[in-house]
């Protein structure tokens, strides 16, 4: 059977809706709910429902760790061979488990189809439909009717996108070391692990008839209300954005189905003359101090176009396909080796 993990930080009202949806539509699964040192009454609530539900496991982190760490904590607690995650602001629809598991085999990651209110931009990988924008306007009856209607229309259909929520075999998750802790407490841990799954040869399947309603951004950004950022949100996301760039050398890319596009990873460094600490700080995340590719930069002549070249450098080098030296914009680029290192990043 299946184990699903949902960490929660100060999201008690959303967590109650998630729990109600699982009890209604998948009461047989093992649900692992984790309190990330919340300041509300989450732990009291979890203890109260754990007494009446033998399929529920609960855990409270002594300090706030973030969902990057706690997903893995819950997965390690899981008793079943198939594991998956939910966000605390998600509610599953009818037939959720069977419409996910029917596509699952070893070496496959199965994602659900998100239905979201019109808060964020639309995309081919999700459905925009308003069944409530907060916990107190959530309309489960209309959502469930919509799911049943669409399940008939989309029966057994798939695309190759990947986004939370997902399931896979626990052995496949653990084979690459789980989430990378450098992305704790949160931020881009999902894009990182998606890349690593693909590089390890896993197939991505999005079930188009397994639906989840996703309120979005309540786990770490808007849990004080829509549009009210937590004080640490922007700082944390910027820090983890830089971690992603340092690791992968390029920014997140996806196709129209939300399937990751993974550019090659090279060992490259930059040399700035004359020294410019501000420019150096801006460029540092895009390089990893390797010697295979060297980019010489004149800080006086550096332009916005030159920065755009830096952001696309890995793809440019891949397309050039030649060892040697050339100029692009105001950059002097020396390619000493075209060895690619992305597969070295698969395991934590």
MOJO-V749430 format. One line per field, one symbol per residue. psi: psi as a letter, one per 30 degrees, with the letter a starting at -180 (. if undefined). A space follows every 50 residues. Layout:
# MOJO-V749430
psi: ???
This chain:
# MOJO-V749430
psi: akkkkjlkjhheeeeeeeeeeeeefhfflkkjkkjhhlfageeeeeeeff ffjfgkklkkkflkflfeefeeeeeffkflfklllklfhkkllkgeeefe fffklkgkkkllkkklliellllfflkjkjgkflefgkieeeeeeeeeef eeegkgklaglklkllllkeeeeffggakjffgkfljgfeeefeeeeefg gkkkkjjfgjkkkjfkgfefehgglkfjklffeeeeeeefeeeeeeeffl lkklafggkkkjllkljlllkkklkjeeeeeefefflgglfekkjkkjfe fkleeeeeeefgeeeeeeeegkkaklkjbgkjkkjfkgkkgeffgek.
